[in-house]
Amino acid sequence: MADVEPPVFDPSDVVQLWADARSLYLAGNFPKYASPEWIALHPDDPRRLAAALAAAEMWRKYGDEEALLAWFREASRARPSIADRRTRDELDQAAVPKPPHQLRATPGWPPVAIPGQPGRYLYARQEKAA
């Protein structure tokens, strides 16, 4: 296999490409990075570099574009009206403590341990056969 020599670039070509891309970037005269229009550009077209610069700057400022758009969608999602929520009286009534549950042992089952009273059990009453 023959060694392929890399192409030789004139440094002034790179400087000119950068200068052209910078002026296109500042003018906003380039397609969106990775769009079909961007892909159709010649590799040496300074608009390709301008679009890559714009995409890099957007990433630096805002991070992942899809995550940012998802955040905007969630932030702008319709919420229930405050008028549809429970009133203060309804919330206060819901916060009223309920009376404690009365334990009842079920006939045929073992005795029930009484919470908070170690060693005490509740036994089911045995009904006498008639």
C-alpha positions in Angstrom: 0.0 0.0 0.0 1.5 3.3 -1.1 1.8 6.1 1.4 -0.6 9.0 0.7 0.8 12.4 1.3 -1.5 14.8 3.1 -2.5 17.9 1.1 -0.4 21.0 1.6 -2.3 24.0 2.8 -1.2 27.6 2.5 -1.6 29.2 5.9 -3.2 32.2 4.3 -6.1 30.0 3.1 -7.0 29.1 6.7 -6.8 32.7 7.8 -9.0 33.8 4.9 -11.5 31.0 5.6 -11.7 32.1 9.3 -12.1 35.7 8.4 -14.9 34.9 5.9 -16.6 32.6 8.3 -16.4 35.2 11.1 -18.0 37.9 8.9 -20.7 35.5 7.8 -21.3 34.5 11.4 -21.7 38.1 12.5 -24.0 38.8 9.6 -26.1 35.7 10.3 -25.7 34.7 6.7 -25.4 30.9 7.0 -27.8 27.8 7.2 -28.5 26.0 10.4 -25.7 23.6 11.4 -26.3 20.0 10.0 -29.4 21.1 8.1 -29.9 19.8 4.5 -28.7 23.2 3.2 -25.6 23.0 5.4 -24.8 19.5 4.2 -25.2 20.6 0.6 -22.4 23.3 1.0 -18.9 22.6 -0.3 -16.5 21.6 2.6 -14.5 24.7 1.9 -17.5 27.1 2.1 -17.0 29.5 5.0 -20.8 29.3 5.7 -20.2 25.7 7.0 -17.7 27.0 9.5 -20.0 30.0 10.4 -22.8 27.5 11.2 -20.5 25.3 13.3 -19.4 28.4 15.2 -23.0 29.4 15.8 -23.9 25.8 17.0 -20.9 25.8 19.3 -21.9 29.2 20.8 -25.5 28.0 21.3 -24.3 24.9 23.1 -22.0 27.0 25.3 -24.8 29.3 26.3 -27.8 27.0 26.5 -26.5 23.4 26.5 -28.6 20.6 24.9 -31.2 22.2 22.5 -33.7 19.4 22.8 -33.5 19.5 26.7 -34.0 23.3 26.5 -37.0 22.9 24.2 -38.5 20.3 26.5 -38.0 22.6 29.5 -39.8 25.4 27.6 -42.7 23.1 26.7 -43.1 22.0 30.3 -42.8 25.6 31.6 -45.5 26.8 29.2 -47.9 23.8 29.8 -51.4 24.8 30.8 -51.9 24.4 34.5 -55.3 24.1 36.3 -56.7 27.4 37.3 -56.3 28.4 40.9 -60.0 28.8 41.1 -60.4 25.0 40.4 -58.2 24.1 43.4 -59.5 23.4 46.9 -60.4 26.3 49.1 -58.7 27.1 52.4 -61.8 25.7 54.3 -61.7 22.5 52.3 -58.0 22.1 53.1 -58.6 22.9 56.8 -61.3 20.2 56.9 -59.1 17.7 55.3 -56.4 18.4 58.0 -58.8 17.7 60.9 -57.5 14.6 62.7 -59.8 11.6 62.5 -60.7 9.7 65.6 -58.5 6.7 66.3 -59.5 3.3 64.9 -61.3 1.0 67.3 -59.5 -2.4 67.4 -61.7 -5.4 67.2 -60.4 -8.9 67.3 -62.0 -11.2 64.8 -63.4 -14.5 66.2 -61.3 -17.4 65.2 -58.1 -15.3 64.8 -55.3 -15.0 67.4 -55.4 -12.0 69.8 -54.5 -8.5 68.5 -51.5 -6.8 70.2 -52.5 -3.3 71.4 -50.2 -0.7 69.9 -48.2 1.4 72.5 -49.1 -1.1 75.3 -46.6 -3.9 75.3 -47.9 -7.2 76.7 -51.6 -6.2 76.3 -53.8 -8.1 73.8 -57.4 -7.8 72.6 -59.2 -11.1 72.5 -62.3 -11.8 70.4 -65.5 -12.5 72.3 -66.7 -15.9 71.9 -70.4 -16.1 71.3 -72.1 -19.0 73.0 -73.9 -21.5 70.8 -77.7 -21.3 71.3 
